[in-house]
Amino acid sequence: MTIKDFSGVWTALATPMKENGDVDYDSLQALVESQVKGGVRGVVAVGTTGESPTLTPREHIDVIAKIHEFAAGRIPVIAGTGSNSTAESVAMTKEAEEIGVDGFLIVAPYYNKPSQEGVFLHFSEIAKITQKPIVLYTIPGRCGIGIENETALRLRDAFPNFAAIKEAGGKVEKVRDMYAKAQGRMDILSGDDGLTVEFMRSGAKGVVSVASNIIPGAMVELVDAALNSQWEKAGALDAKLHALFKDLFIEPNPVPVKFALAKMGLISNSAVRLPLCKMTEEHRTKLMQTLISLNLI
């Protein structure tokens, strides 16, 4: 399907695992179904929340293919095909394109710490091999570098399929600057659930959400309120969910959200792959209390 704009809730889908560490495709199918029923705009397959760093290259593509199969055209599927190797990202993007996904989420090249010129050239090589929309993903806290607004807009001017940017740098002033400079050429999405309302007040059109794995309907309600400038309603929903937004990052993502998904019976268990590990007892108790307070379990 053709994506004309990226407004709304896009779920950064978790990748359920079995106790032996294998991907749990039955749970993955159930999770996709919950997202369709919850009314999200679309799902992102195998981003950070999907544990892309520890999936094998074959698993990476297989999970994308299964999510595309399970979605069955009912909602768009955006494939995470980023890497710190340009050649690897190009290859993964080609494979995902053959599967038939609707677009790509591509993170800034991490660890190498390229210059902004290197960032521009990296993304340019990827854009040359697809006409489908690309969502840039800037998250300097994980990558060591960010995608500057000027670089993003330079890419948009060179390649029209750079359609949106997921802003996970935590700075509302960067969102305001991007909104002013983009002049409608590129959509902005919040990369942090807890900053969604603030970012949307400053020009963002939605969120790539971790929380919507467990509360898709509530996140859709919050974002719809913001899109309709119902700021009092959006603020009230944001305040209600504040503790959940915070506790879903009490340990590294996606450890807490997989714990919550398992407790809610949405996936078979909360298994993650090393170097991620189970939450401490203290943090499990805290997240449980928050889930109970919201009547989620």
Number of C-alpha atoms within 10 A of each C-alpha: 13 9 12 8 12 23 19 24 27 28 27 26 28 27 27 28 22 17 14 10 12 14 19 19 18 13 20 23 17 15 23 24 14 19 24 19 11 18 17 24 20 24 26 25 31 27 23 21 23 21 21 21 15 15 18 10 12 9 15 23 21 16 22 24 21 17 25 25 16 20 19 11 13 13 20 21 28 28 31 29 27 27 19 17 13 18 13 15 22 22 15 22 26 15 16 24 18 10 16 16 23 21 27 24 23 24 27 26 25 19 11 11 15 17 12 16 9 12 21 18 14 21 24 17 14 22 21 11 13 16 13 19 23 26 25 24 25 24 20 17 12 15 16 14 21 25 22 14 18 14 15 25 19 13 21 19 12 13 17 15 19 26 23 25 28 23 27 21 20 17 12 19 11 16 26 18 14 25 19 12 14 17 9 11 15 23 22 29 30 28 24 20 24 20 19 25 26 19 28 23 17 19 22 30 24 30 30 25 27 26 23 25 27 23 17 23 18 18 31 21 18 24 24 19 18 25 20 9 13 13 17 11 15 23 16 12 18 23 13 12 20 15 17 22 20 14 18 22 16 17 18 13 17 23 23 21 26 27 22 25 21 18 17 15 12 18 26 20 20 22 24 24 17 9 7 15 13 17 17 10 8 9 15 17 12 14 23 17 14 20 19 10 12 12 8 14 13
